Amino acid sequence: MTIKGFKSHPYIPNSVPQIQDEMLAELGLSSLEELHEQIPASLKLTQNMNLPKALGSEFELKKHVKQLLAKNRHCEENLNFLGAGCWQHYVPAICDEINSRGEFLTGYGGEMYNDFGRFQSLFEYQSMVGELVDMEVVNVPTMDWCQAAATSIRMASRMTGRKEALVPDLMDPEKFLVLKNYCGPDINLVRVGHDPVSGQLDLEDLASKLSEKSAAVYFENPSFLGFIQIHGQKISDLAHGVGAESIVGVDPSSLGVLTPPAQYGADIICGELQPLGMHMNYGGGQAGFMATRDEERYVMEFPSRLFGIVPTQKKGEYGFDDVAYDRTSFGNHREHGKEYVGTQSALWGITAGVYLASMGPLGMAELGQTILQKSLYAIERINGIKNVKGSRFQSIGFKEFVVDFTDTGKTVADINDALLSRGIFGGKDLSMDFPLLGQSALYCVTEIHAQEDIDCLVAALAEITG
């Protein structure tokens, strides 16, 4: 294809300059570089890669890759207290058994004629997550919590016709960048401050920033820094007072002991499915979900697939299929889809369904109670170390908490290096992302941590900081 002397790239569509200019004009951008302005310069390739010569055989390649993988240090061999969005939970063997079945593992998105239980499995997953969060409609998973939160905000923007969303300042900075990238350039994100003692969202600051321009208020419970947000209903009421949607992000492993957001005013609930039967996979086992009430105005704004159950021509027989398929970018009106949706994490949805079916309501309650008790024990023990604050904020947390090492005179980086030499992965260093917290780290305790594991951590910290 040639246009005015310019030949298109053989592998890159729409690479002719005139077509690129038309697309940029439609997006309100002046250059392709503006599409990538959220990406730090340190991550951009500025020169050709220094690639080694091709290996001569499959055996050599396998040997080389195994040598590279052997450099990894993983949680099977080390004691791990890292969290911050990817948490170490126990994965029941049945989860791996089911999601490795061929009809699920290799079954891509398709229609009824090539489905072998996949549609029904996803419907069952949606039903169980809906019961967990107390909502009726749940989507086939997005790629991760970040995308689910960003899409939730865009849903609210389309529903309200407004272009502003309020978010907490104590949120994961990487998630904030994803939201900014996904919601830009038309939706503006406004940060809301927090109480410095409790960490709770500052309601006065929130009220002052809410207006007729606000499409939604987004907050997380538990928060990124672990503490439980106790003003959920007040936050939702303030949002609804100006006609905005209340969006709450949740860790589903907490809902066996915490009230689901639907019961304190949430209109859209989103979160991360990784705690529900997914290995960490070095940060790759992620899947996000969204949930709403069964109201047409919400259902028609979901960009991702939804599966429903319907009667067939045979009395007493039921089938499973897409709901309102045309609203998606898969449908017949592809260019009019609510948002573009590509490959989704359907396999992880099935896995989450297997996990929830195995645990049941009592199992989820026991899981939450166990995590909460172990977390509180860890905070109490760490708090006993000289010059160390076991919890930076005076709010009850769930499985994560901020440990303040400022008064020890040591940096979190030095402490983590010393822990690693003892076979322990310490907490996430917060000193760069949240400098106001000083030398603090985000620690995570789940059901996999025995009392002796926590005691081992405490002894190591006391020795390192003493």
Backbone torsions as a table, in degrees:
resi	resn	phi	psi	omega
1	MET	NA	129.7	-179.3
2	THR	-130.6	133.1	176.4
3	ILE	-128.5	116.8	176.3
4	LYS	48.4	47.5	174.4
5	GLY	85.6	-7.2	179.2
6	PHE	-99.5	127.7	179.9
7	LYS	-98.8	134.9	-177.4
8	SER	-73.1	155.4	177.9
9	HIS	-70.5	139.5	-176.5
10	PRO	-65.8	-22.9	-175.6
11	TYR	-116.1	-12.8	-175.8
12	ILE	-111.2	113.9	-179.8
13	PRO	-70.0	155.5	176.5
14	ASN	55.1	38.5	-177.4
15	SER	-93.0	-4.7	177.0
16	VAL	-68.9	131.1	-175.0
17	PRO	-50.9	-41.2	-178.2
18	GLN	-63.5	-39.9	179.8
19	ILE	-68.7	-40.5	176.9
20	GLN	-59.9	-42.4	-179.9
21	ASP	-62.7	-39.8	178.4
22	GLU	-63.5	-42.5	-179.9
23	MET	-66.7	-41.7	178.6
24	LEU	-64.1	-40.4	179.1
25	ALA	-62.6	-39.6	179.0
26	GLU	-63.1	-34.8	-179.8
27	LEU	-85.3	-8.2	-178.4
28	GLY	77.4	27.5	-179.4
29	LEU	-115.2	157.3	-179.2
30	SER	-105.1	-16.4	-179.0
31	SER	-153.6	160.5	177.0
32	LEU	-65.0	-29.3	-179.3
33	GLU	-61.6	-29.9	180.0
34	GLU	-65.6	-25.6	177.3
35	LEU	-64.7	-26.1	-173.0
36	HIS	-113.2	19.7	-174.1
37	GLU	-68.1	-19.7	179.3
38	GLN	-78.4	-13.9	-178.3
39	ILE	-83.4	123.5	-179.7
40	PRO	-57.8	145.7	-178.6
41	ALA	-58.9	-31.1	-178.2
42	SER	-66.1	-18.9	-178.9
43	LEU	-97.1	-5.4	-178.0
44	LYS	-89.6	137.9	179.6
45	LEU	-80.1	119.6	-178.3
46	THR	-108.8	-2.6	178.2
47	GLN	-149.8	167.8	-179.8
48	ASN	-64.3	145.1	179.5
49	MET	-70.5	143.0	178.3
50	ASN	-89.1	82.2	-175.8
51	LEU	-87.5	139.2	177.0
52	PRO	-74.0	168.8	176.8
53	LYS	-65.7	149.8	-179.2
54	ALA	-61.3	140.6	177.5
55	LEU	-75.9	150.8	-170.1
56	GLY	-83.7	-16.5	-175.8
57	SER	-152.8	164.2	176.9
58	GLU	-62.9	-37.5	179.3
59	PHE	-60.6	-45.7	179.8
60	GLU	-63.7	-40.1	179.2
61	LEU	-63.7	-45.2	179.7
62	LYS	-61.2	-43.8	179.3
63	LYS	-61.8	-42.9	-179.4
64	HIS	-63.4	-46.0	-178.9
65	VAL	-64.7	-40.0	179.3
66	LYS	-64.2	-35.7	176.9
67	GLN	-65.9	-38.4	177.5
68	LEU	-66.2	-45.4	-178.6
69	LEU	-64.8	-29.5	-178.5
70	ALA	-67.2	-14.9	178.2
71	LYS	-76.0	-19.0	-179.6
72	ASN	-67.8	144.9	172.0
73	ARG	-114.0	119.9	-172.0
74	HIS	-120.3	175.2	-170.9
75	CYS	-80.6	-6.8	173.7
76	GLU	-72.3	-27.8	-176.3
77	GLU	-108.5	-8.8	-177.5
78	ASN	-130.8	156.1	176.2
79	LEU	-84.3	125.6	-169.1
80	ASN	-117.1	129.6	175.1
81	PHE	-125.5	24.2	176.3
82	LEU	-86.3	149.2	176.6
83	GLY	-145.9	-110.8	173.3
84	ALA	61.3	38.7	175.2
85	GLY	113.0	-15.6	174.6
86	CYS	-139.1	107.9	-166.8
87	TRP	-114.8	149.4	179.5
88	GLN	-89.5	105.9	174.6
89	HIS	-117.9	163.9	175.8
90	TYR	-75.9	134.7	178.6
91	VAL	-107.7	109.3	178.3
92	PRO	-57.4	143.0	-177.6
93	ALA	-58.3	-30.3	-177.5
94	ILE	-65.3	-27.5	178.3
95	CYS	-64.6	-46.4	178.4
96	ASP	-68.2	-35.5	-179.6
97	GLU	-63.5	-45.3	-176.8
98	ILE	-74.1	-45.9	-175.1
99	ASN	-74.9	-6.1	175.6
100	SER	-94.6	-2.6	176.2
101	ARG	-65.2	141.3	-173.6
102	GLY	-57.3	-39.8	-176.9
103	GLU	-67.7	-18.0	177.0
104	PHE	-102.2	-45.5	-174.8
105	LEU	-65.8	-41.3	-177.1
106	THR	-105.0	-3.7	-178.0
107	GLY	-77.1	110.3	179.2
108	TYR	-86.6	173.7	178.2
109	GLY	-58.5	134.2	-179.8
110	GLY	-161.3	-154.5	-176.8
111	GLU	-114.3	-179.0	-174.4
112	MET	-59.6	-34.0	-173.9
113	TYR	-68.4	-20.2	177.8
114	ASN	-119.0	26.2	179.3
115	ASP	-101.3	134.9	179.7
116	PHE	-124.3	55.2	178.7
117	GLY	97.5	-3.6	-176.8
118	ARG	-66.2	-43.9	-179.0
119	PHE	-62.6	-45.3	-179.4
120	GLN	-65.2	-40.0	180.0
121	SER	-61.0	-40.7	178.8
122	LEU	-70.5	-34.9	175.2
123	PHE	-63.3	-41.9	179.7
124	GLU	-66.1	-40.1	175.7
125	TYR	-58.5	-48.5	-179.8
126	GLN	-58.2	-41.3	-177.9
127	SER	-64.5	-42.3	-177.5
128	MET	-73.0	-39.1	175.4
129	VAL	-65.2	-39.1	176.6
130	GLY	-59.0	-40.9	177.5
131	GLU	-66.4	-38.3	-178.8
132	LEU	-65.2	-41.8	-176.7
133	VAL	-95.9	-1.8	179.1
134	ASP	64.3	44.1	174.0
135	MET	-131.0	162.7	-175.7
136	GLU	-95.1	-29.2	-173.1
137	VAL	-117.3	128.3	178.7
138	VAL	-134.1	141.5	-176.6
139	ASN	-90.7	163.3	165.1
140	VAL	-64.6	135.4	-168.4
141	PRO	-54.2	146.0	169.0
142	THR	-84.2	-174.8	-177.0
143	MET	-68.1	-36.6	179.0
144	ASP	-165.7	179.8	179.9
145	TRP	-60.1	-39.3	-179.3
146	CYS	-56.8	-48.0	-179.8
147	GLN	-66.7	-38.8	179.2
148	ALA	-62.0	-42.5	179.0
149	ALA	-65.7	-43.4	-179.6
150	ALA	-63.8	-43.3	178.9
151	THR	-65.8	-37.3	177.6
152	SER	-59.8	-41.8	178.5
153	ILE	-65.9	-41.2	178.3
154	ARG	-65.9	-37.5	175.1
155	MET	-58.3	-46.9	-179.9
156	ALA	-62.5	-39.2	179.6
157	SER	-63.9	-42.6	178.7
158	ARG	-65.6	-38.7	-177.6
159	MET	-69.5	-37.7	-176.2
160	THR	-94.6	-18.1	-175.6
161	GLY	72.7	18.6	-177.3
162	ARG	-110.7	160.8	-170.0
163	LYS	-126.4	35.8	178.9
164	GLU	-144.0	138.7	177.9
165	ALA	-133.7	139.0	179.9
166	LEU	-100.6	133.0	-177.4
167	VAL	-133.3	154.3	179.8
168	PRO	-71.5	146.9	177.5
169	ASP	-74.8	-21.8	178.2
170	LEU	-93.6	51.0	176.1
171	MET	-110.4	164.6	178.8
172	ASP	-55.5	119.0	-178.0
173	PRO	-61.5	-31.3	177.4
174	GLU	-69.0	-39.0	177.2
175	LYS	-65.4	-39.7	178.4
176	PHE	-59.9	-41.1	179.0
177	LEU	-65.1	-36.6	176.4
178	VAL	-64.9	-45.4	178.0
179	LEU	-58.8	-45.1	-178.9
180	LYS	-62.2	-42.0	-180.0
181	ASN	-68.4	-43.3	-175.0
182	TYR	-74.4	-34.0	-176.9
183	CYS	-89.1	-14.7	179.3
184	GLY	-76.4	159.4	2.1
185	PRO	-93.6	0.7	-169.6
186	ASP	-94.7	-21.4	-178.6
187	ILE	-104.8	124.7	-178.1
188	ASN	-93.9	133.8	178.0
189	LEU	-101.0	127.8	-178.9
190	VAL	-114.4	125.1	-178.9
191	ARG	-82.1	140.3	177.7
192	VAL	-111.2	134.4	-176.9
193	GLY	-72.7	178.9	-176.9
194	HIS	-135.3	161.2	173.6
195	ASP	-75.5	125.1	-174.0
196	PRO	-66.6	-21.7	-178.9
197	VAL	-87.0	-48.3	-175.6
198	SER	-94.8	-23.1	-175.1
199	GLY	84.2	-9.7	-177.8
200	GLN	-62.4	151.3	177.9
201	LEU	-58.3	134.8	-179.5
202	ASP	-76.5	106.9	-175.3
203	LEU	-67.6	-33.8	178.4
204	GLU	-67.1	-42.7	177.8
205	ASP	-64.2	-41.0	178.2
206	LEU	-60.4	-49.1	-177.8
207	ALA	-61.4	-36.8	-178.7
208	SER	-71.2	-23.2	-176.6
209	LYS	-98.8	-13.5	176.3
210	LEU	-73.4	141.8	179.5
211	SER	-158.7	-175.5	178.3
212	GLU	-69.0	-6.8	176.4
213	LYS	-89.3	-9.5	-173.3
214	SER	-79.9	120.5	175.6
215	ALA	-85.6	-34.3	-174.6
216	ALA	-161.7	157.0	166.0
217	VAL	-113.8	123.8	178.3
218	TYR	-111.2	126.6	172.6
219	PHE	-144.4	166.8	-175.1
220	GLU	-120.5	144.1	-179.1
221	ASN	-147.0	106.2	2.4
222	PRO	-65.3	157.6	-179.7
223	SER	-72.8	171.0	176.7
224	PHE	-57.1	-34.8	-178.8
225	LEU	-90.9	11.6	167.4
226	GLY	100.2	-28.4	-173.1
227	PHE	-76.1	153.7	-178.1
228	ILE	-85.4	128.0	178.9
229	GLN	-78.9	114.1	-172.9
230	ILE	-92.4	-5.3	-177.3
231	HIS	-107.4	31.5	-175.8
232	GLY	-55.7	-46.1	-178.5
233	GLN	-65.7	-40.5	179.0
234	LYS	-64.2	-39.6	178.8
235	ILE	-64.1	-44.7	179.0
236	SER	-63.2	-41.7	179.9
237	ASP	-62.9	-41.3	178.0
238	LEU	-63.6	-41.1	178.0
239	ALA	-63.5	-48.0	-178.3
240	HIS	-65.1	-27.5	-179.6
241	GLY	-62.8	-24.4	177.8
242	VAL	-110.9	12.4	178.2
243	GLY	81.1	17.8	179.1
244	ALA	-94.9	161.1	177.6
245	GLU	-88.1	146.8	174.3
246	SER	-100.0	117.4	-179.2
247	ILE	-114.7	126.3	-178.2
248	VAL	-121.8	128.0	174.3
249	GLY	-94.8	133.8	-175.6
250	VAL	-131.8	153.9	167.1
251	ASP	-95.3	111.5	-173.1
252	PRO	-62.2	-20.3	179.2
253	SER	-69.2	-12.8	-179.7
254	SER	-88.0	-12.7	-168.5
255	LEU	-82.1	2.7	169.8
256	GLY	-78.8	-17.9	-179.5
257	VAL	-125.8	-20.9	-179.8
258	LEU	-101.0	148.7	177.4
259	THR	-63.9	131.6	178.2
260	PRO	-65.4	144.8	-175.4
261	PRO	-56.7	-27.0	179.4
262	ALA	-58.7	-25.7	-177.5
263	GLN	-88.3	-1.4	170.3
264	TYR	-128.7	38.2	165.5
265	GLY	96.4	2.0	-178.6
266	ALA	-65.9	136.1	175.3
267	ASP	-95.3	-36.7	177.3
268	ILE	-130.0	130.7	178.0
269	ILE	-115.5	135.5	176.5
270	CYS	-136.9	169.4	-179.8
271	GLY	173.3	-168.9	-175.0
272	GLU	-112.9	129.7	-178.9
273	LEU	-87.9	-8.4	-173.4
274	GLN	-53.6	-35.1	178.5
275	PRO	-65.5	-13.9	-174.7
276	LEU	-96.6	65.7	171.7
277	GLY	91.8	17.6	-178.1
278	MET	-115.9	130.9	174.5
279	HIS	-66.9	157.0	-178.1
280	MET	-70.2	-33.5	176.6
281	ASN	50.5	42.7	180.0
282	TYR	55.5	36.6	177.5
283	GLY	93.1	5.9	-174.3
284	GLY	-103.1	-7.3	-177.7
285	GLY	-88.7	59.9	-173.1
286	GLN	-109.9	149.5	174.7
287	ALA	-161.8	129.4	-179.5
288	GLY	-102.3	155.1	176.7
289	PHE	-132.1	159.3	174.0
290	MET	-134.7	148.0	-178.8
291	ALA	-145.1	142.9	178.2
292	THR	-143.5	177.3	171.1
293	ARG	-72.4	160.2	179.8
294	ASP	-84.0	72.0	177.5
295	GLU	-125.3	138.6	-173.4
296	GLU	-56.7	-37.5	-176.9
297	ARG	-65.0	-26.2	174.4
298	TYR	-85.4	-47.2	-176.1
299	VAL	-56.2	-42.7	-175.3
300	MET	-74.7	-6.1	177.3
301	GLU	-99.2	-7.4	175.0
302	PHE	-66.4	127.6	176.0
303	PRO	-85.1	-18.8	-173.8
304	SER	-97.4	170.7	-175.2
305	ARG	-70.5	144.7	173.8
306	LEU	-127.5	137.5	178.6
307	PHE	-112.2	136.9	179.4
308	GLY	-126.1	169.7	178.6
309	ILE	-111.5	133.9	-177.2
310	VAL	-138.6	150.1	175.2
311	PRO	-71.6	148.4	177.3
312	THR	-98.5	-174.4	179.3
313	GLN	-67.4	-22.6	179.8
314	LYS	-89.8	125.4	-176.4
315	LYS	-60.1	132.7	179.5
316	GLY	84.6	-2.2	-179.3
317	GLU	-105.8	144.1	-178.0
318	TYR	-129.7	153.5	177.2
319	GLY	-130.5	170.8	-176.6
320	PHE	-127.9	130.9	-176.8
321	ASP	-157.7	174.0	-179.7
322	ASP	-64.0	145.5	174.6
323	VAL	-104.9	128.1	177.1
324	ALA	48.5	55.5	-173.3
325	TYR	-59.0	-33.5	-174.1
326	ASP	-66.0	-16.9	-180.0
327	ARG	-75.3	-13.1	-177.8
328	THR	-90.4	166.2	175.5
329	SER	-77.3	-4.2	174.2
330	PHE	-81.4	-22.8	-169.3
331	GLY	-71.8	-171.9	-176.6
332	ASN	-68.5	-25.0	-178.2
333	HIS	-106.9	60.5	-170.6
334	ARG	-50.9	-46.1	-175.7
335	GLU	-72.4	-12.0	179.4
336	HIS	-103.4	12.4	177.6
337	GLY	-61.2	151.8	-177.5
338	LYS	-58.0	-44.2	172.8
339	GLU	-148.8	160.8	174.1
340	TYR	-74.5	131.5	176.4
341	VAL	-125.5	119.0	177.9
342	GLY	-99.2	-141.7	179.3
343	THR	-60.2	132.3	-179.8
344	GLN	-113.7	174.8	-176.3
345	SER	-94.7	53.1	-175.9
346	ALA	-60.7	-37.2	-179.3
347	LEU	-60.1	-38.5	179.0
348	TRP	-71.5	-26.5	174.1
349	GLY	-64.6	-44.5	177.4
350	ILE	-61.9	-41.0	178.9
351	THR	-61.7	-45.1	178.6
352	ALA	-61.8	-37.1	177.3
353	GLY	-64.0	-41.5	177.9
354	VAL	-63.0	-43.1	-179.8
355	TYR	-61.3	-48.5	-178.0
356	LEU	-66.1	-38.1	178.2
357	ALA	-65.3	-35.4	-180.0
358	SER	-72.7	-38.9	-176.8
359	MET	-77.7	-45.6	-175.6
360	GLY	70.0	171.4	-179.3
361	PRO	-58.2	-42.0	-179.2
362	LEU	-68.2	-37.2	178.2
363	GLY	-64.9	-40.3	178.2
364	MET	-67.4	-36.5	176.8
365	ALA	-65.6	-42.5	178.9
366	GLU	-65.4	-39.0	177.7
367	LEU	-59.7	-50.0	-178.8
368	GLY	-62.0	-42.9	179.7
369	GLN	-63.3	-42.4	-179.3
370	THR	-62.7	-46.5	-179.8
371	ILE	-62.8	-45.9	-178.0
372	LEU	-60.5	-44.3	-179.3
373	GLN	-65.2	-43.6	-179.4
374	LYS	-67.4	-36.8	178.5
375	SER	-64.6	-45.1	179.3
376	LEU	-64.9	-36.2	176.5
377	TYR	-63.5	-42.8	-179.3
378	ALA	-63.9	-42.8	179.3
379	ILE	-61.1	-45.1	-179.4
380	GLU	-62.1	-43.3	-178.7
381	ARG	-69.0	-42.3	-179.8
382	ILE	-66.9	-34.6	179.7
383	ASN	-62.9	-20.6	179.6
384	GLY	-81.0	-6.5	178.3
385	ILE	-80.6	134.1	-178.1
386	LYS	-57.0	131.0	176.4
387	ASN	67.8	13.2	179.2
388	VAL	-117.4	132.8	175.5
389	LYS	-98.3	117.7	-178.0
390	GLY	-65.8	-26.4	176.6
391	SER	-143.3	117.6	-176.7
392	ARG	-66.4	-31.4	-176.6
393	PHE	-109.7	144.9	179.4
394	GLN	-88.7	59.1	176.0
395	SER	-139.3	144.3	177.6
396	ILE	-68.6	134.5	178.1
397	GLY	-107.3	178.8	177.9
398	PHE	-105.0	-85.1	-178.5
399	LYS	-116.1	-6.8	178.8
400	GLU	-123.3	150.7	-178.3
401	PHE	-157.6	152.4	-177.5
402	VAL	-95.3	119.6	176.9
403	VAL	-98.0	127.4	-176.4
404	ASP	-102.2	116.3	-179.2
405	PHE	-104.7	8.9	-172.1
406	THR	-54.9	-44.4	-175.0
407	ASP	-72.7	-7.5	178.2
408	THR	-80.0	-16.6	-177.2
409	GLY	80.0	4.7	179.6
410	LYS	-111.6	152.8	177.7
411	THR	-87.0	155.7	176.6
412	VAL	-61.3	-37.8	179.5
413	ALA	-59.3	-44.6	179.1
414	ASP	-65.8	-41.4	179.9
415	ILE	-64.2	-42.6	-179.9
416	ASN	-66.1	-36.8	176.8
417	ASP	-63.2	-41.5	179.6
418	ALA	-67.7	-37.2	176.9
419	LEU	-65.8	-42.3	-178.1
420	LEU	-62.3	-35.1	177.8
421	SER	-66.3	-16.9	177.3
422	ARG	-101.6	10.2	178.6
423	GLY	78.6	28.7	-178.9
424	ILE	-126.6	129.2	171.6
425	PHE	-87.5	112.5	-180.0
426	GLY	-77.2	-174.3	-177.1
427	GLY	-73.3	164.6	178.2
428	LYS	-67.9	128.4	180.0
429	ASP	-69.8	120.5	-178.6
430	LEU	-101.3	-1.1	-170.8
431	SER	-64.5	-28.4	179.5
432	MET	-83.2	-44.5	-176.0
433	ASP	-77.1	-32.0	-178.9
434	PHE	-131.0	71.9	-175.2
435	PRO	-60.2	-25.6	179.2
436	LEU	-65.8	-17.7	179.5
437	LEU	-87.0	1.1	179.7
438	GLY	67.8	-144.8	178.9
439	GLN	-88.8	82.1	-177.8
440	SER	-120.7	156.2	179.7
441	ALA	-138.1	146.5	178.9
442	LEU	-93.9	114.4	-179.7
443	TYR	-103.1	151.8	-178.5
444	CYS	-131.6	133.0	175.6
445	VAL	-127.9	130.1	178.6
446	THR	-128.0	-169.7	-177.4
447	GLU	-66.1	-16.1	-177.6
448	ILE	-79.4	-12.1	-177.9
449	HIS	-88.8	117.1	174.7
450	ALA	-80.9	165.6	179.9
451	GLN	-58.8	-39.3	-179.7
452	GLU	-66.9	-27.0	175.5
453	ASP	-66.7	-45.1	179.2
454	ILE	-65.7	-42.2	178.5
455	ASP	-63.0	-35.7	177.0
456	CYS	-63.1	-44.2	177.7
457	LEU	-61.1	-46.0	-177.5
458	VAL	-61.8	-43.9	179.4
459	ALA	-61.7	-41.6	180.0
460	ALA	-65.7	-43.3	179.2
461	LEU	-64.1	-40.7	179.3
462	ALA	-62.9	-39.4	-179.4
463	GLU	-69.6	-41.3	-175.9
464	ILE	-70.8	-39.6	-174.4
465	THR	-91.8	-10.8	-175.2
466	GLY	-72.5	NA	NA
